[in-house]
Amino acid sequence: MSELDGHTLELLGRFGHSGFRPGQREAVEAALSGRDVLGVMPTGAGKSLCYQLPALAAGGLTLVISPLVALMEDQIRSLERVAPGEVAAVHGLRDPEDNDRSLDDAASGRLRLLYLAPERLANVRTAKAIQSAQLERVVVDEAHCVSSWGHDFRPEYFRLGEAARRLGATSISAFTATATPRVAKDIAVRLGLDSPAMVGTGFDRPNISFAVVTCEGSADEESRLIEALSDPASRPAIVYAGTRKQTDALAPLLSSKLGVRAEGYHAGLARDDRGAIQGRFMDDETEIVVATNAFGMGVDKPDVRTVVHVAVPGSLEAVYQEAGRAGRDGLASKALLLAEPRDRSLHVHFIKSATVEDSQLKAVVDLLARSVGEDGIARVASRDVAAACGGGAERATAAIGHLAFAEVLAPVPAPPGEIAARLAGELDGVAMAKARAAARTAEQLRWQRYREVWGFVDSEDCRRGALLKYFGDTREPASIGACCDRCDPSLVPVGKPGVAGRKPKERKSGEARAASRASLSAEELEALEAAIVETVRDAKPQVGRTRLVEVLRGSRSKALVGSGQDSLPHYAAFERFGKDPVLAVIDSMLERGDLVSTGGQYPKVKLP
């Protein structure tokens, strides 16, 4: 330990702890010695102490870059009890006078911790105040936002490492709850971490049981949700919905059926209303919050007993991160994922909505070029960038990211609803090729996430083991009580199968099809399914089942060659496979809804 041992341990006691949790001591020691730190620690593992304690124990200022105001305010409230007057925040929801006072306190040395939203780094007043302060370290919270491989990449995080060094930080710490080994490596590169101390505590949450249920429709899903939350011991609970409309529908339904207060929460509500709902939940006045993913970060409620997803998230990282908000007190808790076939179609829709064409990249550059201010920075409303892309926020974010990779743009942190960037280069042939390659890679990554999350839903293996494997945690799964629905089927709540006239589909020649698929290894199956999706997407004209098999196996039929389909990327990639296994996989994907038949006399295969 450092020479500040006594002071550090005294501060630890003021935080209410008599010792460190796994990983915390290593992170604190590394930060106190001036090293860069990369911490990958699950929700509830105590990441915030890893940078709050060194900030208060050492001299100088620690700057914490955080994406959410709720997260900042929650941490500041807690820290005021430990270090009154030494912690502050600067963000757009505070009065300008309060922000100025916080910056003055930072510049004068009165603060040990200053929380900032990333866009504030582009503010001249903020930058001058921080440069006047004795800046020791910059902390990047929710650091997966830095990585293009992460599930929540944000262009405004793109150059945080450069900004930190420019402001004079002697070290950088980055923390996230959700990072695969690939994402963790990318975070270190993007932030320019110098031989960082790597702190990982493992991803297992032994007190959380995991269950995944495929429902047969909305009524079946709702009945299972009600059953899952009917026991008072299953509450307080967070229910994650896929849309605001679903949030507004489920909250009154749960209130009526369960006789408890359940409230809806989403970004469309007024800020004061959101704050009041969150406050009632924290104070146990509201037992259930039905929310979009706008809810959760910064909500440090230790006794959440159940987290339910009633829409499949877009990635396993999101599944794990949101499920991890249950049981932060270490007591037995549940994470339940209710999947519906329509969720697959929604995922495909979102994947397509983020796909960017060359003409759209050019339109974004033209828009920004017309908007450059006297300071050399182009500032444009996010909705205008989305309009230039012919899509929504997903496509706008993707376009800015691709152009940044091509070094055409240098994104600058900007307020919510705005995109800011410097024009760094021409969108010439070389840059367009780089941006196009980035767009292609991003699309492949989105399809990869799609396969991963739906592979998890459809898997017959232990859920806990699958999650640990995904995050590169090689330890044996351990559980306190029930593990998962595969290990303990009693975790599956009772529903109403076959409701609303729906009947389970009968699988024609199911045993034969299963036998054909079983002849492929897991790696072969994953590669084949990915190739099928991409071939169906790219094939012009559209292909039917038989032609799709011929393309993948490298047929030299006149019709196939004459159509130019022998130039498709996956042509002949699976020529070593038999016809039956490939056809069996295609039929399985049709049954699951990953592919759709057009019907008619000569049916074609298309994406949902």
C-alpha positions in Angstrom: 0.0 0.0 0.0 1.0 3.6 -0.3 2.2 5.9 2.5 -1.4 7.2 2.8 -2.5 3.8 4.3 -3.8 5.2 7.5 -5.7 8.0 5.8 -7.0 5.7 3.2 -8.3 3.2 5.7 -9.9 6.0 7.7 -11.7 7.2 4.6 -12.8 3.6 3.9 -14.5 3.6 7.3 -16.2 6.9 6.5 -17.7 5.1 3.4 -19.1 2.6 5.8 -16.8 -0.3 4.9 -14.5 -2.3 7.2 -12.6 -3.8 4.2 -12.4 -4.1 0.5 -14.4 -6.1 -1.9 -12.6 -8.2 -4.5 -10.7 -6.1 -6.9 -11.1 -2.8 -5.0 -7.8 -2.8 -3.2 -5.9 -3.5 -6.4 -7.6 -0.6 -8.2 -7.2 1.8 -5.3 -3.5 0.9 -4.9 -2.8 1.4 -8.6 -4.6 4.7 -8.7 -2.7 6.0 -5.7 0.6 5.0 -7.3 -0.3 7.1 -10.4 -1.0 4.2 -12.7 -3.7 4.0 -15.4 -6.4 1.6 -14.4 -8.9 -0.5 -16.4 -11.6 -2.0 -14.3 -14.1 -4.5 -15.6 -16.4 -5.2 -12.6 -20.0 -6.3 -12.7 -22.9 -4.1 -11.4 -22.8 -4.1 -7.6 -19.1 -4.9 -7.3 -18.3 -1.5 -6.0 -16.6 0.2 -9.0 -17.3 3.8 -7.7 -15.2 3.3 -4.6 -12.2 2.4 -6.8 -12.0 5.9 -8.0 -13.7 7.9 -5.2 -11.4 6.6 -2.5 -8.2 7.5 -4.3 -9.6 10.9 -5.2 -10.3 11.8 -1.6 -7.1 10.2 -0.2 -4.7 11.9 -2.6 -4.2 15.5 -3.5 -5.3 17.3 -6.6 -8.5 17.0 -8.6 -10.1 13.9 -10.0 -12.4 14.5 -13.0 -15.1 11.9 -13.5 -16.7 11.7 -17.0 -20.1 10.2 -16.6 -22.9 9.8 -19.3 -25.9 10.3 -17.1 -27.0 13.2 -14.8 -28.9 10.8 -12.6 -25.7 8.8 -12.0 -23.7 11.9 -11.1 -26.4 13.3 -8.7 -26.8 9.9 -6.9 -23.0 9.6 -6.4 -22.7 13.2 -5.2 -25.5 12.8 -2.7 -23.6 9.8 -1.2 -20.3 11.5 -1.2 -21.5 14.6 0.5 -21.9 12.5 3.6 -18.3 11.4 3.4 -16.6 14.5 2.1 -18.9 17.5 2.4 -17.9 20.4 0.1 -15.2 18.4 -1.8 -17.5 17.1 -4.5 -19.5 18.8 -7.3 -20.9 18.4 -10.7 -21.2 20.5 -13.9 -24.1 19.6 -16.3 -26.9 21.2 -18.3 -29.6 20.6 -15.7 -28.0 22.8 -13.1 -28.2 26.5 -12.9 -25.4 28.3 -14.7 -24.5 30.0 -11.4 -24.1 26.7 -9.7 -21.9 25.4 -12.6 -19.7 28.4 -12.4 -19.3 28.0 -8.6 -18.3 24.4 -9.1 -15.7 25.3 -11.7 -14.3 28.1 -9.4 -14.1 25.6 -6.6 -12.2 23.2 -8.8 -9.8 25.8 -10.0 -9.1 27.0 -6.5 -8.3 23.5 -5.2 -11.3 23.2 -2.9 -12.7 20.1 -4.8 -11.4 16.6 -4.9 -14.0 15.2 -7.3 -15.7 17.0 -10.2 -18.3 15.1 -12.2 -18.8 16.2 -15.9 -20.9 15.0 -18.8 -18.5 14.4 -21.8 -19.9 17.3 -23.8 -18.7 19.7 -21.1 -15.1 19.1 -22.1 -15.7 21.1 -25.3 -16.7 24.2 -23.2 -14.0 26.8 -23.1 -14.9 28.0 -19.6 -14.8 24.4 -18.3 -11.5 23.6 -20.0 -9.8 26.8 -18.5 -11.0 26.0 -15.0 -9.7 22.4 -15.2 -6.3 23.5 -16.6 -6.0 25.9 -13.7 -6.7 23.1 -11.2 -4.1 20.5 -10.1 -5.6 17.8 -12.2 -4.4 14.4 -11.1 -6.5 11.9 -12.9 -9.5 11.5 -15.2 -12.0 8.7 -14.7 -14.2 7.5 -17.5 -17.3 5.8 -16.2 -19.3 3.5 -18.4 -16.2 3.1 -20.4 -17.7 0.6 -22.9 -19.2 3.7 -24.6 -15.6 4.4 -25.8 -15.4 1.2 -27.9 -17.0 0.7 -31.3 -17.2 -2.9 -30.3 -19.2 -2.1 -27.2 -23.0 -2.3 -27.1 -23.4 1.4 -26.4 -20.8 3.2 -28.5 -21.1 7.0 -28.5 -19.1 9.2 -30.8 -18.8 11.9 -28.2 -16.6 9.4 -26.2 -14.3 8.9 -29.2 -11.5 11.3 -28.1 -11.8 11.3 -24.4 -8.3 10.0 -23.9 -6.8 12.8 -26.0 -8.9 15.4 -24.1 -7.8 14.0 -20.7 -4.1 14.2 -21.6 -4.5 17.7 -23.1 -6.1 18.9 -19.8 -3.0 17.7 -18.0 -4.2 14.4 -16.4 -1.3 12.3 -15.1 -3.3 9.1 -15.2 -6.6 7.8 -16.6 -8.9 5.2 -15.0 -11.7 3.5 -16.9 -14.5 1.4 -15.5 -17.3 -0.6 -16.9 -19.6 -3.5 -15.9 -19.9 -5.0 -19.3 -16.9 -5.7 -21.5 -15.8 -8.8 -23.4 -12.0 -9.2 -23.7 -12.2 -7.6 -27.2 -14.1 -4.6 -25.9 -11.7 -4.2 -22.9 -8.7 -4.2 -25.3 -10.4 -1.6 -27.5 -11.1 0.6 -24.5 -7.5 0.6 -23.5 -6.4 1.5 -27.1 -9.1 4.3 -27.6 -8.2 6.0 -24.3 -4.5 5.6 -24.8 -4.0 3.8 -21.4 -0.4 3.4 -20.6 0.3 -0.2 -19.3 -2.9 0.0 -17.2 -3.5 -2.1 -14.1 -6.1 -4.6 -15.2 -8.7 -5.2 -12.5 -11.3 -7.9 -13.2 -13.4 -9.5 -10.5 -15.3 -12.1 -12.6 -18.8 -11.9 -13.9 -20.6 -14.3 -11.8 -23.4 -13.0 -9.6 -24.1 -16.2 -7.5 -27.1 -14.7 -5.8 -29.0 -14.0 -9.1 -30.9 -16.8 -10.8 -31.4 -16.5 -14.5 -34.5 -17.7 -16.5 -35.4 -17.3 -20.1 -38.9 -18.1 -21.5 -40.1 -18.1 -25.0 -43.7 -16.9 -24.9 -46.4 -17.6 -27.5 -47.8 -14.1 -27.6 -48.5 -11.0 -25.6 -51.2 -12.5 -23.4 -48.9 -15.4 -22.6 -46.1 -13.0 -21.8 -48.3 -10.8 -19.6 -49.6 -13.8 -17.6 -46.0 -15.0 -17.0 -45.0 -11.5 -15.9 -47.9 -11.3 -13.5 -47.0 -14.7 -12.1 -43.4 -13.8 -11.7 -44.2 -10.7 -9.6 -47.2 -12.0 -7.7 -45.2 -13.1 -4.7 -44.4 -10.1 -2.5 -40.9 -11.5 -2.0 -40.3 -10.9 -5.7 -40.5 -7.2 -5.2 -39.2 -4.4 -5.5 -38.9 -5.1 -9.2 -37.7 -3.4 -12.4 -39.5 -4.4 -15.6 -37.7 -3.5 -18.8 -39.9 -2.9 -21.8 -38.9 -2.4 -25.4 -40.9 0.7 -26.1 -42.6 3.7 -24.4 -46.0 2.3 -25.5 -45.3 -1.0 -23.9 -44.2 0.8 -20.7 -47.4 2.8 -20.5 -49.5 -0.3 -21.0 -47.8 -2.7 -18.6 -47.6 -0.3 -15.5 -51.4 0.0 -15.0 -51.9 -3.7 -15.8 -49.5 -4.7 -13.0 -51.0 -2.2 -10.6 -54.5 -3.6 -11.3 -53.6 -7.3 -11.2 -51.2 -7.2 -8.3 -52.8 -4.4 -6.2 -49.5 -2.6 -5.8 -48.1 0.7 -7.1 -46.4 0.2 -10.5 -45.3 3.2 -12.4 -44.0 3.7 -16.0 -40.7 5.5 -16.6 -39.3 6.6 -20.0 -37.4 9.5 -21.5 -40.7 11.0 -22.9 -41.7 12.0 -19.3 -40.9 15.4 -17.9 -37.6 15.5 -15.9 -39.4 16.3 -12.7 -41.9 13.4 -13.2 -39.0 11.0 -13.8 -37.3 12.2 -10.7 -40.5 11.8 -8.6 -41.0 8.2 -9.9 -37.4 7.3 -9.1 -37.7 8.9 -5.7 -40.8 6.9 -4.8 -39.1 3.7 -6.0 -36.0 4.4 -3.9 -38.3 5.1 -0.9 -40.3 1.9 -1.3 -43.5 3.7 -2.1 -43.5 2.2 -5.6 -42.9 -1.5 -5.7 -42.5 -1.9 -9.5 -41.0 0.4 -12.1 -41.8 -0.5 -15.7 -39.2 1.3 -17.8 -37.2 1.6 -21.0 -33.5 1.3 -20.7 -33.5 5.0 -19.7 -33.9 3.8 -16.1 -31.3 2.1 -14.0 -27.9 3.8 -14.2 -27.5 5.8 -11.0 -30.3 4.0 -9.2 -28.3 2.4 -6.4 -31.2 0.4 -4.8 -29.6 -2.6 -3.2 -32.8 -4.6 -2.5 -34.2 -5.0 -6.1 -35.4 -8.6 -6.0 -36.4 -9.1 -9.6 -35.4 -7.7 -13.0 -37.7 -8.7 -15.9 -37.1 -8.1 -19.6 -40.4 -8.2 -21.6 -38.4 -7.4 -24.8 -35.2 -9.1 -25.7 -32.3 -6.5 -25.5 -30.1 -6.0 -28.5 -27.0 -7.6 -27.0 -25.9 -10.0 -24.2 -24.1 -7.1 -22.6 -27.4 -5.3 -22.2 -29.1 -8.4 -20.8 -26.3 -8.9 -18.2 -25.9 -5.2 -17.3 -29.6 -4.7 -16.6 -30.1 -8.0 -14.9 -27.3 -7.1 -12.6 -29.4 -4.4 -11.0 -31.0 -7.1 -9.0 -29.7 -8.3 -5.7 -26.9 -5.7 -5.1 -27.4 -6.5 -1.4 -26.1 -10.0 -2.0 -29.5 -11.7 -1.2 -31.3 -14.1 -3.5 -32.8 -12.4 -6.5 -34.1 -13.2 -10.0 -33.5 -12.1 -13.6 -36.2 -13.2 -16.0 -36.1 -12.7 -19.8 -39.5 -13.1 -21.6 -38.9 -13.5 -25.3 -41.5 -13.3 -28.1 -41.1 -14.1 -31.8 -41.8 -10.5 -32.7 -38.7 -9.4 -30.8 -36.6 -11.0 -33.6 -38.3 -8.9 -36.2 -37.7 -5.7 -34.1 -34.0 -6.5 -33.9 -33.8 -7.0 -37.6 -35.5 -3.7 -38.1 -33.1 -1.9 -35.8 -30.1 -3.5 -37.6 -31.4 -2.3 -40.9 -32.2 1.2 -39.5 -28.5 1.6 -38.6 -27.1 0.6 -42.0 -25.5 3.5 -43.8 -25.0 3.9 -47.6 -22.2 5.9 -49.3 -24.7 8.6 -50.4 -25.8 9.1 -46.8 -22.2 9.5 -45.6 -21.6 12.2 -48.2 -24.9 13.9 -47.2 -23.7 14.1 -43.5 -20.3 15.5 -44.5 -22.0 18.1 -46.7 -24.4 19.1 -43.9 -21.5 19.5 -41.4 -19.4 21.5 -43.9 -22.2 24.0 -44.2 -22.4 24.4 -40.5 -18.8 25.1 -39.5 -18.6 28.0 -37.0 -15.9 30.6 -36.4 -14.2 28.2 -34.0 -13.9 25.6 -36.8 -16.4 23.3 -35.2 -19.6 22.2 -37.0 -22.6 21.9 -34.7 -25.8 20.4 -36.0 -29.0 19.1 -34.4 -29.0 15.3 -34.2 -32.4 15.2 -36.0 -30.9 17.1 -39.0 -28.1 14.5 -39.2 -30.7 11.7 -39.0 -32.7 13.4 -41.8 -29.6 13.6 -43.9 -29.1 9.9 -43.4 -32.7 9.1 -44.2 -33.1 7.4 -40.9 -33.2 7.8 -37.2 -30.8 8.4 -34.3 -29.2 4.9 -34.7 -28.1 5.6 -38.3 -27.0 9.2 -37.4 -24.7 7.8 -34.7 -23.4 5.1 -36.9 -22.6 7.6 -39.7 -20.6 9.9 -37.4 -18.7 6.9 -36.1 -17.8 5.6 -39.6 -16.6 9.0 -40.7 -14.6 9.4 -37.6 -12.8 6.0 -38.3 -12.1 7.3 -41.8 -10.5 10.4 -40.2 -12.9 12.7 -42.1 -14.5 14.0 -38.9 -13.1 14.5 -35.4 -16.2 14.3 -33.1 -16.4 16.9 -30.3 -18.4 16.3 -27.2 -21.8 18.0 -27.6 -25.0 18.5 -25.6 -27.9 16.0 -25.9 -29.7 16.4 -29.2 -26.7 17.9 -30.9 -23.7 16.5 -32.9 -20.5 18.5 -33.1 -17.3 17.7 -35.0 -14.3 19.2 -36.7 -13.8 18.5 -40.4 -10.5 16.6 -40.3 -10.1 15.5 -43.9 -11.7 15.1 -47.4 -14.2 12.4 -48.1 -12.2 11.3 -51.1 -12.0 7.8 -52.5 -9.6 6.5 -49.9 -11.6 7.9 -47.0 -14.9 6.6 -48.5 -13.4 3.2 -48.8 -12.4 3.3 -45.1 -15.8 4.6 -44.0 -17.5 1.9 -46.2 -15.4 -0.8 -44.6 -16.3 0.6 -41.1 -20.0 0.5 -42.0 -19.6 -3.1 -43.2 -17.8 -4.1 -40.0 -20.4 -2.4 -37.9 -23.3 -4.2 -39.7 -21.5 -7.5 -39.3 -21.1 -6.7 -35.6 -24.8 -5.9 -35.2 -25.7 -9.3 -36.8 -23.2 -11.0 -34.6 -24.9 -9.5 -31.5 -28.2 -10.6 -32.9 -27.0 -14.2 -33.2 -25.4 -14.1 -29.8 -28.5 -12.9 -27.9 -30.8 -15.2 -29.7 -28.4 -18.1 -29.3 -28.6 -17.4 -25.6 -32.4 -17.4 -25.7 -32.6 -20.6 -27.7 -29.8 -22.4 -25.9 -30.4 -25.5 -23.9 -27.2 -25.0 -21.8 -26.8 -23.5 -18.4 -27.6 -19.7 -18.6 -25.0 -18.7 -16.0 -22.3 -20.7 -17.8 -23.2 -19.2 -21.1 -22.9 -15.6 -19.7 -19.6 -16.3 -18.1 -18.2 -17.9 -21.2 -19.4 -14.9 -23.3 -17.5 -12.5 -21.1 -14.4 -14.6 -21.1 -14.8 -15.7 -17.4 -13.3 -19.2 -17.3 -14.3 -20.0 -13.7 -16.9 -22.7 -13.0 -20.4 -21.2 -12.5 -21.5 -21.0 -8.9 -24.9 -20.2 -7.5 -26.5 -19.5 -4.1 -29.8 -21.3 -4.4 -31.4 -21.8 -7.9 -29.1 -21.3 -10.8 -31.2 -21.0 -14.0 -34.2 -22.4 -15.8 -32.0 -25.0 -17.5 -30.7 -26.3 -14.2 -34.0 -25.7 -12.3 -37.2 -25.6 -14.5 -39.2 -24.4 -11.5 -37.9 -20.9 -12.2 -40.1 -20.7 -15.2 -43.3 -18.8 -14.4 -46.6 -20.3 -15.5 -48.2 -18.7 -18.5 -51.1 -19.3 -21.0 -49.7 -21.3 -23.8 -51.8 -21.4 -27.0 -53.7 -18.1 -26.1 -55.5 -16.0 -28.6 -56.0 -18.9 -30.9 -52.2 -19.5 -31.4 -51.0 -23.0 -31.5 -47.5 -24.2 -31.3 -46.1 -24.8 -34.8 -45.7 -28.5 -35.7 -42.2 -29.2 -37.0 -42.4 -31.1 -40.2 -39.7 -33.9 -40.1 -38.4 -32.4 -36.9 -36.3 -35.4 -35.9 -34.7 -35.7 -39.3 -34.0 -31.9 -39.3 -32.5 -32.0 -35.8 -30.3 -34.9 -36.8 -29.0 -33.0 -39.8 -28.2 -29.9 -37.7 -26.5 -32.1 -35.1 -23.9 -33.1 -37.7 -22.5 -29.6 -37.5 -20.3 -28.3 -34.7 -21.3 -25.2 -32.8 -18.7 -23.1 -34.7 -19.9 -24.5 -38.1 -23.5 -23.8 -37.2 -22.8 -20.2 -36.2 -20.7 -19.5 -39.3 -23.4 -21.1 -41.5 -26.2 -19.1 -40.0 -24.3 -15.8 -40.4 -23.6 -16.6 -44.0 -27.2 -17.5 -44.7 -28.4 -14.1 -43.3 -25.8 -12.1 -45.3 -26.5 -14.1 -48.5 -30.2 -13.6 -48.2 -29.6 -9.9 -47.6 -27.2 -9.4 -50.5 -28.7 -11.7 -53.2 -30.1 -10.0 -56.2 -32.4 -11.4 -57.5 -33.9 -12.9 -54.3 -33.2 -16.6 -53.7 -35.4 -19.5 -52.6 -34.4 -22.3 -50.3 -32.9 -24.5 -53.0 -31.0 -21.7 -54.7 -29.7 -20.5 -51.3 -28.2 -24.0 -50.7 -26.7 -24.0 -54.2 -25.0 -20.6 -53.6 -23.5 -21.7 -50.3 -22.3 -25.0 -51.7 -20.9 -23.5 -54.9 -23.2 -24.9 -57.6 -22.2 -24.1 -61.2 -25.7 -24.2 -62.6 -26.3 -22.0 -65.6 -29.1 -20.1 -63.8 -27.0 -19.4 -60.8 -23.9 -18.3 -62.8 -26.1 -16.3 -65.2 -27.6 -14.3 -62.3 -24.1 -13.4 -61.1 -24.8 -15.0 -57.7 -21.5 -16.8 -57.9 -19.9 -13.5 -56.9 -21.6 -13.3 -53.6 -19.2 -13.3 -50.6 -20.2 -16.7 -49.3 -20.4 -18.5 -52.6 -19.0 -22.0 -52.2 -17.9 -21.3 -48.7 -19.7 -24.4 -47.5 -19.1 -26.7 -50.4 -17.8 -29.4 -48.0 -21.2 -29.5 -46.3 -23.9 -31.9 -47.4 -27.1 -30.5 -48.9 -29.3 -31.8 -46.1 -27.5 -30.1 -43.2 -27.5 -26.7 -45.0 -31.2 -27.0 -45.9 -32.0 -28.1 -42.3 -30.4 -25.0 -40.9 -32.3 -22.8 -43.4 -35.6 -24.4 -42.4 -34.8 -24.1 -38.7 -34.2 -20.3 -39.2 -37.5 -20.1 -41.1 -39.3 -21.7 -38.2 -37.6 -19.5 -35.6 -38.5 -16.4 -37.6 -34.9 -15.4 -38.4 -35.9 -15.8 -42.1 -39.3 -15.3 -43.8 -40.8 -17.0 -46.9 -42.5 -14.7 -49.4 -45.0 -17.5 -50.2 -46.6 -17.9 -53.6 -45.8 -20.3 -56.4 -42.1 -19.6 -56.4 -41.4 -18.6 -52.8 -38.2 -16.6 -52.0 -36.4 -16.2 -48.7 -36.0 -12.8 -47.1 -35.1 -11.2 -43.8 -38.0 -10.4 -41.4 
